């Protein structure tokens, strides 16, 4: 058995650790393979991969994209070719990943400004500038708003800040621009990557509905399904593994680690050494 975690976030999106600190933490936890999958950005990957090389860690360059769907559909991309990802265009005529991500982040920035305005309307003293300062990175997200709300005494902790002010049912919440699931998968593929559906429990608890979503994503080029997580029950893991087998998808494992921004998620999942075709992911164990 080995410990892996293919779903990690750094300070370049909404995690609390730098890419270098993530690698050091993974080493201390006995993690053998890890992937940085920040939201809507690949900017942390060069320092992450350099740290992996320095610490003799098997690292996989990744990303997480939020797709435009009636359900929560998050697509992970693994084994990205950073040279292709930063290009102006792909052979198929689609814009390069870097350029498309800039559009996605612009939509996120517009949403963040609107949410801060809504929070001020609710009587909370919060500005987009201080939220951006809290983020310390290129991607500003709701966890950074939550930290400001906690620091200013509007919420006891990050969990309560989300529950009261920032979740999808809050009056402050604003939807943001997203790419279609097909566009997310195509963008990952154009960058030489492999697309995986993240945390299916967040998509839906209805296995029949999940099957239809997976079928649609498979037709669009989905490569894998995130099946194993320390937060999933044994029954959920069995169902996801069965679904992956049904659609000839590769099962993956990750805890959606955000550090202090989501303290309930620890780093590392134990799997068999042959759990994945590591060479396909650019890894040599």
Steps between C-alpha positions, in 0.01 A plus 500: 500500500604860437352835601397739224297819468401621155280789611691781673456878511762765573512873568483552123125427533317438829742287701697623802840348409745604231582234238836445668338459841254248355785283377681522834177413684438208267847367564444523876175302462663226294324596175671344197304664213325835504336739256443874533152574362437868569175657385519666158877556507822322409724775638602301807612197301860604418589550867306186596682281248836653597427419865401144408832456320687645796325273751510194271119496491295363209303806391225535239417845358125553524206739517135508613231661286139575598268409213175673408237243598184487710694278741845556651732362234870555568748364249858419600772505238818294548834472319474846346771600256576850627649609167182405316279640778658841464475512121286745307298233321469128454497293183121483521472880494399529865663772707792386713435407861675807638284734292175320583585497870546876489141529378377266775687698767362826362151357553598393852628852574171651387312256724724581796438873460123442486508276809697757699244762399220268614675445835532876549128532426446249781692735733843333493811713460696311234678612183631312199844653557538346846369165373759509220771585754384204711536264205866574432461342155346548158172321574271668752223275629235467768737349762692827491176690565432260785839572659432875487157448656654292780778754560244779529282306742203441270541122529659266753684290242517430126228234515253737667597782261399280207184377671380851583628716217672322210324177402280472193180569697635822656359835380860607437577214260548576131553245222808537281608430145589137435597293199281211388609150613594420140713816474676419830589150379606626157724766656669240721544265205642781283762557772600132482310416818256239631158608628348358820168574674576625852316411823186343349323524837486877446342449159203295618406235751270337246704221339267483197541871435876473554512215246340723234741785575796262481365362172485852355851580621637170369361581156684835524832330576507444877795279606435434867277529806617607846384198698706480818508765771539486876173693527301250291323205660586143407163476322570816296846378402356165388234675289752733338743219425215301345399803292859549382515136394164525323622790284861380464630798697811501716430547872703769677545601864523837672373687804444851355759630745489877572707510818363731769227624265331159525643333811273195476689375192833337580769421243557149369301189403632143520473303175665199340825572314337401169188709567563712189704468179761740634689526173186645335514773764866565438607341829766241569481332842 
